[in-house]
Amino acid sequence: MATENPREIANTKALVIDGNTTSRSILVRQLRDFGVGEVVQCSRIQDARNRLEHTVFDFVLCEQFFAEHHYSGQTLLDDLRRAHLLPFSTVFFMVTAEASYAAVSEAAESALDGYLLKPFTPSMLFERLNLARLRKRHLLPIFDALEHGRVDEAANLCRQRFETQGPYWLYAARIGAELLLRQGRPKEAETLYRAVLALRPAPWAELGVARAQIEAGQSTKAVTSLQELIERDTGFADAYDVLGRAQVEMADFGGAMDSFRRASDLTPESVARLQKTGMMAYYVGDLANAKLPLTRAGILGVNSKLFDYQSLVLLAFCHLNERDRRGLDRCVADLARFAERHAGSARVRRFRDMVHILGHLLHRRDDEVLAGLRAMAAELHDADFDFEAACNVCNLLSVLAERELRVNEAEGWVRQVGLRFANTRGLAELIANACVRHTPYADLVRDCLQQINAMAEAAMGRSLGGDVEGAVAQLLEDGGRTQNTKLVDLAHQIVSRNQTRLGQAGELQSQIDALRLRCGVGPARAMLGQEGERSAGGVVLRIRDREAAKAQLKTGPGGQAGTSRKPGAPAVPARSDALADSLRLHPQ
């Protein structure tokens, strides 16, 4: 067995998380005997979460069950993984009794490390830690490339290891598939996941197939795959997460509500899942069942990086509905504090402004309500005015209509939001559900989706009929008027496919890039909160050089244009990727 250099171990740092004083002390002593230079200990999940958000540890040993507090180590691991707070260099072990192994193995596996089964001896502990560090060392070139933003290099290293079935090739394949998903290449990712499944069963690969299908716009297929997976393992929380995501995209909000609730029931202290459950309950009009999980999420994680401030806005709407002044005032105070902490964030500022308007509404200060609303509506054309802000404005307008507080511009604002953000049925239905208290607004949003689809179909018909320049010109005009990213993306696709036929392809692409900047980054599909950063079933890809990585992940290797290409980035023809080519060695 390979062993660690004592000097290397002496420079490491470990975190022990265990609510039992005796077992925690034993683990601390064993780690010190192992030679770890610094050992930090926590008795509560919340304290550990705070430590992990601000410090990088070489080893984390976390007890699975915290009976006194009803907390779970799996919940902590899941939330940290989703929020990208565990670097590849960290060895994370779950500590659990043998009887609970089934509940732990997938969670530990998803973080690429493992579990420690009680009882274990010091020699068993040292062996497991050594093996985990050895695995990290074997995969270090991949980790290093990712942490420095060299995504193309990391993908090639994954390909080589999978192709040769070198040490830890399975982990490398998982990382490679994750990179393909993040680069907007779901078909290639699905092929890689299926190649893994052809060699050995792996729940994460089955889940990966479904994730790839959703990214490819095949949510119906994904739902079928996920339901089969859940039938075999009813305790697979990530599968419920991904199923809920697919159901949101299909506008099956009732089904999504059930899926998110089941995931939350399996991990009751998960901040991310509580928020998802509460948000979905709100959008299906079940305010009573929205308030409890949103409140619970705030109690557990309001000061955590895992917490999404949109939860406070929806909670404030719940308090308004119940005329709960104290509850609403708490939301106002919390968001004022967070807006001060994130002074440069327009997103958080809008959240703060929205709950201030709700406070004025509860206190019957109609003039302040209308002034605040008009100030927010003046930003509807801003590039950074996002989907959540749009839903919140529509939500407020429907509340005002229900209360018969007349706003002459309301219908125009709802139409403006609908034309800008109703790119898919799922997105349109989320906005429509935000307007649920005033049905005419909801119908107006649905009509906007039909208008956008009609514009896109007309342009495609024109392009297929030979008038490519006319099609692009029409899309640029419609896209500029509506700020709808679907129309702008379609213009980009037509230009990319017809570069040889267009004499002014470069000029047209420059106009498209300028329009992208005006439109901002619109969601490609329906989502709740910051879902794009917390991918259920995925692998944490902590990348130190964020800007370089973002550019490469969004454009693809060598600048390839992807589905979420960075605004202003030059478009180049697509090329095949060596990672996908390697799959021919492992047919399905």
C-alpha positions as CSV (number, residue, x, y, z in Angstrom):
1,M,0.0,0.0,0.0
2,A,1.3,3.5,-0.9
3,T,1.9,5.7,2.1
4,E,2.0,9.4,2.6
5,N,5.2,11.3,3.1
6,P,5.1,12.4,6.8
7,R,6.1,15.9,5.8
8,E,3.1,16.2,3.4
9,I,0.7,14.9,6.1
10,A,2.1,17.4,8.6
11,N,1.1,20.2,6.3
12,T,-2.5,19.0,6.0
13,K,-5.6,20.3,7.7
14,A,-8.6,18.1,8.8
15,L,-12.2,18.8,9.9
16,V,-14.1,16.4,12.1
17,I,-17.9,16.8,12.3
18,D,-19.6,14.7,15.0
19,G,-22.2,15.5,17.6
20,N,-21.0,12.9,20.0
21,T,-18.1,14.2,22.1
22,T,-16.5,10.8,22.7
23,S,-16.5,9.6,19.1
24,R,-15.4,13.1,17.9
25,S,-12.4,13.0,20.4
26,I,-11.4,9.6,19.2
27,L,-11.4,10.7,15.5
28,V,-9.4,13.8,16.4
29,R,-6.8,11.8,18.3
30,Q,-6.5,9.2,15.4
31,L,-6.0,11.9,12.9
32,R,-3.3,13.5,15.0
33,D,-1.6,10.1,15.4
34,F,-1.8,9.8,11.6
35,G,0.3,13.0,11.5
36,V,-2.3,15.6,10.4
37,G,-0.9,19.0,11.3
38,E,-4.1,20.8,12.2
39,V,-7.4,19.2,13.2
40,V,-10.5,21.3,13.6
41,Q,-13.7,19.9,15.2
42,C,-17.3,20.8,15.1
43,S,-20.3,19.3,16.9
44,R,-23.0,21.0,14.8
45,I,-23.7,20.8,11.0
46,Q,-24.3,24.6,10.8
47,D,-20.9,25.4,12.4
48,A,-19.2,22.9,10.0
49,R,-21.0,24.4,7.0
50,N,-19.7,27.8,7.9
51,R,-16.1,26.5,8.3
52,L,-16.3,24.7,4.9
53,E,-17.6,27.8,3.2
54,H,-14.5,29.8,4.3
55,T,-11.7,27.2,4.7
56,V,-10.3,24.5,2.4
57,F,-9.5,21.3,4.3
58,D,-7.5,18.3,3.1
59,F,-9.7,15.8,5.0
60,V,-13.3,16.0,6.2
61,L,-14.7,13.3,8.4
62,C,-18.4,13.7,9.0
63,E,-20.8,11.6,11.0
64,Q,-23.9,10.7,9.0
65,F,-26.5,11.0,11.8
66,F,-26.9,13.8,14.3
67,A,-29.8,12.4,16.4
68,E,-30.0,15.3,18.9
69,H,-30.4,17.9,16.2
70,H,-32.1,15.8,13.5
71,Y,-29.4,16.9,11.1
72,S,-27.6,14.7,8.5
73,G,-24.1,14.5,7.2
74,Q,-25.6,13.5,3.8
75,T,-27.5,16.8,3.8
76,L,-24.3,18.7,4.4
77,L,-22.4,16.9,1.7
78,D,-25.2,17.3,-0.8
79,D,-25.5,21.1,-0.2
80,L,-21.8,21.6,-0.3
81,R,-21.6,19.7,-3.6
82,R,-24.4,21.7,-5.1
83,A,-22.9,25.0,-4.1
84,H,-19.5,24.1,-5.4
85,L,-17.9,24.5,-2.0
86,L,-15.7,21.3,-2.0
87,P,-12.6,21.4,-4.1
88,F,-11.3,18.2,-5.7
89,S,-8.3,18.3,-3.3
90,T,-10.5,17.7,-0.3
91,V,-11.0,14.1,0.9
92,F,-14.5,13.8,2.3
93,F,-15.5,10.7,4.2
94,M,-18.9,10.0,5.7
95,V,-18.7,8.1,9.0
96,T,-21.7,5.7,9.5
97,A,-22.9,2.5,11.1
98,E,-23.1,-0.5,8.8
99,A,-26.9,-0.6,9.0
100,S,-27.1,2.8,7.3
101,Y,-24.6,2.2,4.5
102,A,-27.2,2.1,1.7
103,A,-28.3,5.6,2.6
104,V,-24.7,6.9,2.5
105,S,-22.9,5.2,-0.3
106,E,-24.4,7.2,-3.2
107,A,-24.0,10.5,-1.5
108,A,-20.3,9.8,-0.7
109,E,-19.7,8.4,-4.1
110,S,-21.1,11.6,-5.7
111,A,-18.3,13.5,-4.0
112,L,-15.7,11.1,-5.4
113,D,-14.5,9.9,-2.0
114,G,-16.2,7.4,0.2
115,Y,-17.4,6.3,3.6
116,L,-16.0,4.9,6.9
117,L,-18.0,2.0,8.3
118,K,-18.2,1.7,12.1
119,P,-16.5,0.2,13.9
120,F,-13.0,0.8,12.4
121,T,-9.5,0.6,13.8
122,P,-6.9,3.3,13.4
123,S,-5.1,1.2,10.8
124,M,-8.3,0.9,8.8
125,L,-8.7,4.7,9.0
126,F,-5.1,5.4,7.9
127,E,-5.4,2.9,5.0
128,R,-8.6,4.5,3.7
129,L,-7.2,8.0,4.0
130,N,-4.0,6.9,2.2
131,L,-6.0,5.3,-0.6
132,A,-8.2,8.4,-1.0
133,R,-5.1,10.6,-1.2
134,L,-3.6,8.2,-3.7
135,R,-6.6,8.6,-5.9
136,K,-6.4,12.3,-5.7
137,R,-2.7,12.1,-6.7
138,H,-3.5,9.9,-9.7
139,L,-6.2,12.4,-10.9
140,L,-4.2,15.5,-9.9
141,P,-3.4,16.6,-13.5
142,I,-7.2,16.7,-14.2
143,F,-7.9,18.5,-11.0
144,D,-5.1,21.0,-11.6
145,A,-6.3,21.7,-15.2
146,L,-9.8,22.3,-13.9
147,E,-8.8,24.5,-11.0
148,H,-6.9,26.7,-13.4
149,G,-9.6,26.9,-16.0
150,R,-7.9,24.7,-18.6
151,V,-11.1,22.9,-19.4
152,D,-10.1,21.6,-22.8
153,E,-6.9,20.0,-21.3
154,A,-9.0,18.5,-18.5
155,A,-11.4,16.9,-21.0
156,N,-8.5,15.4,-23.0
157,L,-7.0,14.0,-19.8
158,C,-10.3,12.4,-19.0
159,R,-10.5,11.0,-22.5
160,Q,-7.1,9.4,-22.2
161,R,-7.8,7.8,-18.9
162,F,-11.2,6.5,-20.0
163,E,-9.7,5.3,-23.3
164,T,-6.9,3.3,-21.7
165,Q,-8.9,2.4,-18.6
166,G,-6.0,3.7,-16.4
167,P,-6.3,4.0,-12.7
168,Y,-9.6,5.5,-11.6
169,W,-10.9,5.7,-15.2
170,L,-14.5,5.6,-13.9
171,Y,-14.0,8.8,-12.0
172,A,-12.3,10.4,-15.0
173,A,-15.3,9.4,-17.2
174,R,-17.7,11.0,-14.8
175,I,-15.7,14.3,-14.8
176,G,-15.5,14.2,-18.6
177,A,-19.3,13.7,-18.9
178,E,-19.9,16.6,-16.5
179,L,-17.7,18.8,-18.6
180,L,-19.6,17.9,-21.7
181,L,-22.9,18.8,-20.0
182,R,-21.5,22.2,-18.9
183,Q,-20.2,22.9,-22.4
184,G,-23.7,22.5,-23.8
185,R,-23.0,19.2,-25.5
186,P,-25.6,16.8,-24.0
187,K,-25.6,14.3,-26.8
188,E,-21.9,13.6,-26.3
189,A,-22.4,13.5,-22.5
190,E,-25.2,11.0,-22.8
191,T,-23.0,8.8,-25.0
192,L,-20.3,8.8,-22.4
193,Y,-22.7,8.0,-19.6
194,R,-24.1,5.1,-21.6
195,A,-20.6,3.8,-22.3
196,V,-20.0,3.7,-18.6
197,L,-23.2,1.8,-18.0
198,A,-22.2,-0.7,-20.7
199,L,-19.2,-1.6,-18.6
200,R,-20.7,-1.5,-15.1
201,P,-23.9,-0.4,-13.3
202,A,-23.6,3.1,-11.7
203,P,-26.6,5.1,-10.4
204,W,-24.8,8.4,-11.1
205,A,-24.4,7.4,-14.8
206,E,-28.1,6.5,-15.1
207,L,-28.9,9.9,-13.6
208,G,-26.4,11.5,-16.0
209,V,-28.3,10.0,-18.9
210,A,-31.5,11.7,-17.7
211,R,-29.7,15.0,-17.1
212,A,-28.3,14.9,-20.6
213,Q,-31.7,14.2,-22.0
214,I,-33.1,17.3,-20.2
215,E,-30.3,19.5,-21.6
216,A,-31.1,18.2,-25.1
217,G,-34.7,19.2,-24.7
218,Q,-35.9,15.6,-24.3
219,S,-37.6,16.0,-20.9
220,T,-40.3,13.4,-21.7
221,K,-37.6,10.8,-22.2
222,A,-35.8,11.9,-19.0
223,V,-39.0,11.5,-17.0
224,T,-39.3,7.9,-18.2
225,S,-35.7,7.2,-17.4
226,L,-36.0,8.7,-13.9
227,Q,-39.2,7.0,-13.0
228,E,-37.6,3.6,-13.8
229,L,-34.6,4.6,-11.7
230,I,-36.8,5.6,-8.8
231,E,-38.8,2.4,-9.0
232,R,-35.5,0.5,-8.2
233,D,-34.3,2.9,-5.6
234,T,-37.1,5.0,-3.8
235,G,-34.5,6.6,-1.6
236,F,-32.4,8.2,-4.4
237,A,-32.9,11.9,-3.5
238,D,-31.0,13.2,-6.5
239,A,-33.2,11.3,-8.8
240,Y,-36.3,13.1,-7.4
241,D,-34.4,16.5,-7.9
242,V,-33.7,15.8,-11.5
243,L,-37.2,14.5,-12.1
244,G,-38.7,17.7,-10.6
245,R,-36.4,19.7,-12.9
246,A,-37.7,17.8,-16.0
247,Q,-41.3,18.2,-14.8
248,V,-40.9,22.0,-14.4
249,E,-39.6,22.2,-17.9
250,M,-42.7,20.3,-19.1
251,A,-44.9,22.7,-17.0
252,D,-46.1,19.7,-14.9
253,F,-45.9,21.8,-11.7
254,G,-48.0,19.4,-9.7
255,G,-45.6,16.5,-10.5
256,A,-42.6,18.7,-9.8
257,M,-44.1,19.7,-6.4
258,D,-44.4,16.1,-5.5
259,S,-40.8,15.2,-6.6
260,F,-39.2,18.2,-4.8
261,R,-41.2,17.3,-1.6
262,R,-40.0,13.7,-1.8
263,A,-36.4,14.8,-2.1
264,S,-36.8,17.2,0.8
265,D,-38.5,14.5,2.9
266,L,-35.4,12.2,2.4
267,T,-33.0,15.0,3.4
268,P,-35.1,17.3,5.7
269,E,-32.2,19.6,6.6
270,S,-31.2,20.4,3.0
271,V,-31.4,24.1,2.5
272,A,-31.4,23.8,-1.3
273,R,-34.2,21.2,-1.3
274,L,-36.3,23.1,1.2
275,Q,-36.1,26.2,-1.0
276,K,-37.0,24.3,-4.1
277,T,-40.0,22.7,-2.3
278,G,-41.2,26.1,-1.0
279,M,-40.7,27.9,-4.3
280,M,-42.6,25.2,-6.2
281,A,-45.5,25.3,-3.7
282,Y,-45.7,29.0,-4.1
283,Y,-45.9,28.8,-7.9
284,V,-48.7,26.2,-7.8
285,G,-50.6,28.6,-5.6
286,D,-50.2,26.6,-2.3
287,L,-49.0,29.5,-0.2
288,A,-49.7,27.7,3.1
289,N,-47.4,24.8,2.2
290,A,-44.9,27.2,0.7
291,K,-44.4,29.2,3.9
292,L,-43.1,26.3,6.1
293,P,-40.2,25.1,3.9
294,L,-39.2,28.6,3.0
295,T,-39.2,29.6,6.7
296,R,-37.2,26.4,7.6
297,A,-34.6,27.1,4.9
298,G,-34.2,30.6,6.3
299,I,-33.7,29.3,9.8
300,L,-31.1,26.7,8.7
301,G,-29.2,28.7,6.2
302,V,-30.1,32.4,5.8
303,N,-26.5,33.5,6.4
304,S,-25.1,30.7,4.3
305,K,-23.8,30.8,0.7
306,L,-26.3,28.0,0.0
307,F,-29.2,30.3,0.6
308,D,-31.0,31.9,-2.3
309,Y,-32.5,35.3,-1.4
310,Q,-35.4,34.8,-3.8
311,S,-36.8,32.6,-1.0
312,L,-37.1,35.6,1.2
313,V,-39.1,37.4,-1.5
314,L,-41.6,34.6,-1.9
315,L,-41.8,34.3,1.9
316,A,-42.6,38.0,2.1
317,F,-45.5,37.4,-0.4
318,C,-46.7,34.6,1.9
319,H,-46.6,37.0,4.9
320,L,-48.4,39.6,2.9
321,N,-51.2,37.1,2.1
322,E,-51.6,36.4,5.8
323,R,-51.2,40.0,6.8
324,D,-48.3,39.0,9.0
325,R,-46.6,42.3,9.7
326,R,-43.9,41.0,11.9
327,G,-43.0,38.3,9.4
328,L,-42.9,40.7,6.5
329,D,-40.8,43.2,8.5
330,R,-38.3,40.5,9.2
331,C,-37.9,39.8,5.5
332,V,-37.5,43.6,4.9
333,A,-34.8,43.8,7.5
334,D,-33.0,40.7,6.3
335,L,-32.9,41.8,2.7
336,A,-31.8,45.3,3.6
337,R,-28.9,43.7,5.4
338,F,-28.0,41.4,2.5
339,A,-28.3,44.2,0.0
340,E,-25.8,46.2,2.0
341,R,-23.5,43.1,2.2
342,H,-23.8,42.7,-1.6
343,A,-23.7,46.3,-2.6
344,G,-22.8,45.6,-6.2
345,S,-25.6,43.1,-6.9
346,A,-28.5,44.4,-8.8
347,R,-30.3,41.1,-8.2
348,V,-30.2,41.5,-4.4
349,R,-31.1,45.2,-4.6
350,R,-34.2,44.3,-6.6
351,F,-35.1,41.7,-4.0
352,R,-34.8,44.3,-1.3
353,D,-36.8,46.9,-3.2
354,M,-39.6,44.3,-3.9
355,V,-40.0,43.4,-0.2
356,H,-40.0,47.1,0.6
357,I,-42.9,47.6,-1.8
358,L,-44.7,44.6,-0.1
359,G,-44.2,46.3,3.2
360,H,-45.8,49.5,2.0
361,L,-48.7,47.5,0.6
362,L,-49.3,45.8,3.9
363,H,-49.3,49.1,5.7
364,R,-51.7,50.6,3.1
365,R,-49.2,53.2,1.8
366,D,-50.5,53.1,-1.8
367,D,-48.5,56.0,-3.1
368,E,-45.2,54.4,-2.0
369,V,-46.3,51.1,-3.5
370,L,-46.9,52.7,-6.9
371,A,-43.7,54.8,-6.8
372,G,-41.6,51.7,-6.0
373,L,-43.4,49.7,-8.7
374,R,-42.8,52.3,-11.4
375,A,-39.1,52.6,-10.4
376,M,-38.7,48.8,-10.8
377,A,-40.7,48.8,-14.1
378,A,-38.3,51.4,-15.4
379,E,-35.6,48.7,-15.3
380,L,-37.6,46.1,-17.4
381,H,-35.3,46.8,-20.4
382,D,-32.1,46.6,-18.4
383,A,-29.7,43.8,-19.5
384,D,-29.4,42.5,-15.9
385,F,-33.1,42.5,-15.3
386,D,-33.5,38.7,-14.9
387,F,-36.2,36.1,-14.9
388,E,-36.8,36.1,-11.2
389,A,-37.2,39.9,-11.1
390,A,-39.7,39.5,-14.0
391,C,-41.7,36.9,-12.1
392,N,-41.7,39.1,-8.9
393,V,-43.0,42.1,-10.8
394,C,-45.8,40.0,-12.4
395,N,-46.6,38.5,-9.0
396,L,-46.9,42.0,-7.5
397,L,-49.1,43.2,-10.3
398,S,-51.5,40.3,-9.9
399,V,-51.7,41.0,-6.2
400,L,-52.5,44.7,-6.9
401,A,-55.2,43.7,-9.4
402,E,-56.7,41.3,-6.9
403,R,-56.8,44.1,-4.4
404,E,-58.3,46.4,-7.1
405,L,-55.4,48.9,-6.8
406,R,-55.4,50.3,-10.4
407,V,-52.1,50.5,-12.3
408,N,-52.7,51.9,-15.8
409,E,-49.4,50.5,-17.2
410,A,-49.8,47.0,-15.7
411,E,-50.9,45.2,-18.8
412,G,-48.1,46.7,-20.9
413,W,-45.5,45.7,-18.3
414,V,-46.9,42.1,-18.2
415,R,-46.8,41.9,-22.0
416,Q,-43.2,43.3,-22.0
417,V,-42.1,40.6,-19.5
418,G,-43.9,37.9,-21.5
419,L,-42.3,38.8,-24.8
420,R,-38.9,38.9,-23.2
421,F,-38.8,35.8,-21.1
422,A,-41.5,33.4,-22.4
423,N,-39.1,31.3,-24.5
424,T,-40.5,27.8,-23.6
425,R,-43.8,26.5,-22.3
426,G,-42.1,25.9,-18.9
427,L,-40.9,29.4,-18.6
428,A,-44.2,30.9,-19.8
429,E,-46.1,28.8,-17.3
430,L,-43.9,29.9,-14.4
431,I,-44.5,33.5,-15.3
432,A,-48.2,32.8,-15.8
433,N,-48.4,31.1,-12.4
434,A,-46.8,34.2,-10.9
435,C,-49.9,36.0,-12.2
436,V,-52.3,33.4,-10.8
437,R,-54.3,35.9,-8.8
438,H,-55.3,37.8,-11.9
439,T,-56.1,35.4,-14.8
440,P,-56.1,38.0,-17.6
441,Y,-52.4,38.6,-16.9
442,A,-51.7,34.8,-17.0
443,D,-53.5,34.5,-20.3
444,L,-51.5,37.5,-21.7
445,V,-48.2,35.8,-20.9
446,R,-49.3,32.6,-22.6
447,D,-50.3,34.6,-25.7
448,C,-46.8,36.2,-25.6
449,L,-45.3,32.7,-26.0
450,Q,-47.4,32.0,-29.0
451,Q,-46.3,35.3,-30.5
452,I,-42.6,34.5,-30.0
453,N,-43.1,31.0,-31.5
454,A,-44.8,32.5,-34.5
455,M,-41.9,35.0,-35.0
456,A,-39.4,32.1,-34.8
457,E,-41.4,29.9,-37.2
458,A,-41.8,32.7,-39.7
459,A,-38.1,33.4,-39.7
460,M,-37.2,29.8,-40.1
461,G,-39.7,29.5,-43.0
462,R,-38.1,32.5,-44.6
463,S,-34.6,31.1,-44.2
464,L,-35.6,27.7,-45.6
465,G,-37.2,29.5,-48.5
466,G,-33.9,31.0,-49.5
467,D,-34.2,34.5,-48.0
468,V,-31.5,34.0,-45.3
469,E,-30.6,37.7,-45.0
470,G,-34.2,38.6,-44.7
471,A,-34.8,36.0,-42.0
472,V,-31.8,37.3,-39.9
473,A,-32.9,40.9,-40.4
474,Q,-36.4,40.1,-39.2
475,L,-35.1,38.2,-36.2
476,L,-32.8,41.1,-35.3
477,E,-35.7,43.5,-35.5
478,D,-38.1,41.3,-33.5
479,G,-35.3,40.4,-31.0
480,G,-34.4,44.1,-30.5
481,R,-38.0,45.0,-29.9
482,T,-38.8,42.2,-27.5
483,Q,-35.3,41.5,-26.0
484,N,-36.1,37.8,-26.4
485,T,-32.9,35.7,-26.3
486,K,-34.6,32.8,-28.2
487,L,-35.0,35.0,-31.3
488,V,-31.4,36.3,-31.0
489,D,-30.0,32.8,-30.6
490,L,-32.0,31.7,-33.7
491,A,-30.5,34.5,-35.7
492,H,-27.0,33.3,-34.5
493,Q,-27.8,29.8,-35.6
494,I,-28.9,30.8,-39.1
495,V,-25.8,33.0,-39.6
496,S,-23.5,30.2,-38.4
497,R,-25.1,27.7,-40.8
498,N,-25.1,30.0,-43.8
499,Q,-21.7,31.8,-43.5
500,T,-20.7,30.8,-47.1
501,R,-24.0,32.2,-48.5
502,L,-23.9,35.4,-46.5
503,G,-21.7,38.1,-47.8
504,Q,-22.0,40.1,-44.6
505,A,-21.9,37.3,-42.1
506,G,-19.3,39.0,-39.9
507,E,-21.3,42.2,-39.8
508,L,-24.5,40.3,-39.0
509,Q,-22.7,38.4,-36.2
510,S,-21.5,41.7,-34.7
511,Q,-25.1,43.0,-34.7
512,I,-26.2,39.7,-33.0
513,D,-23.4,40.1,-30.3
514,A,-24.4,43.7,-29.6
515,L,-28.0,42.6,-29.3
516,R,-27.0,39.8,-26.9
517,L,-25.5,42.4,-24.6
518,R,-28.8,44.4,-24.6
519,C,-30.9,41.3,-23.9
520,G,-28.7,39.9,-21.1
521,V,-28.6,36.2,-20.3
522,G,-32.1,34.7,-20.4
523,P,-32.7,31.2,-19.1
524,A,-32.7,28.5,-21.7
525,R,-35.3,26.5,-19.8
526,A,-37.6,26.8,-16.8
527,M,-35.8,26.8,-13.4
528,L,-36.4,27.8,-9.8
529,G,-33.9,30.1,-8.1
530,Q,-30.2,29.6,-8.9
531,E,-30.7,26.0,-10.2
532,G,-28.1,26.5,-12.9
533,E,-25.3,26.5,-10.2
534,R,-26.6,23.5,-8.2
535,S,-26.9,20.5,-10.5
536,A,-28.5,17.5,-8.8
537,G,-26.5,14.3,-9.5
538,G,-23.6,16.2,-10.9
539,V,-19.9,16.3,-9.8
540,V,-18.4,19.4,-8.2
541,L,-16.0,21.0,-10.7
542,R,-14.4,23.7,-8.6
543,I,-12.5,25.9,-11.0
544,R,-10.1,28.5,-9.5
545,D,-9.7,30.7,-12.6
546,R,-13.4,31.5,-12.9
547,E,-13.3,33.9,-15.8
548,A,-11.2,31.7,-18.1
549,A,-13.3,28.7,-17.2
550,K,-16.6,30.4,-17.7
551,A,-15.5,31.5,-21.2
552,Q,-14.4,28.1,-22.1
553,L,-17.4,26.3,-20.6
554,K,-19.8,28.6,-22.4
555,T,-18.2,28.6,-25.8
556,G,-16.9,25.0,-25.8
557,P,-13.4,23.8,-26.6
558,G,-11.4,26.2,-28.8
559,G,-14.3,28.8,-28.8
560,Q,-17.0,26.5,-30.1
561,A,-20.4,28.2,-29.9
562,G,-22.6,26.5,-27.4
563,T,-26.2,26.9,-26.3
564,S,-25.2,29.5,-23.7
565,R,-22.4,31.3,-25.6
566,K,-21.0,34.3,-23.8
567,P,-22.4,37.5,-25.1
568,G,-20.0,39.2,-27.4
569,A,-17.9,36.1,-27.9
570,P,-16.9,35.4,-31.5
571,A,-18.7,32.5,-33.2
572,V,-16.5,29.8,-34.9
573,P,-17.6,26.7,-36.7
574,A,-18.2,23.7,-34.4
575,R,-15.6,20.9,-34.4
576,S,-15.7,17.3,-33.0
577,D,-14.2,16.6,-29.6
578,A,-11.6,13.9,-28.9
579,L,-13.5,12.8,-25.8
580,A,-16.5,11.9,-27.8
581,D,-14.4,10.3,-30.5
582,S,-12.9,8.0,-27.8
583,L,-16.3,6.5,-27.1
584,R,-16.0,4.4,-30.2
585,L,-13.7,2.2,-28.2
586,H,-16.6,1.4,-25.8
587,P,-19.7,0.9,-27.9
588,Q,-23.1,0.7,-26.1
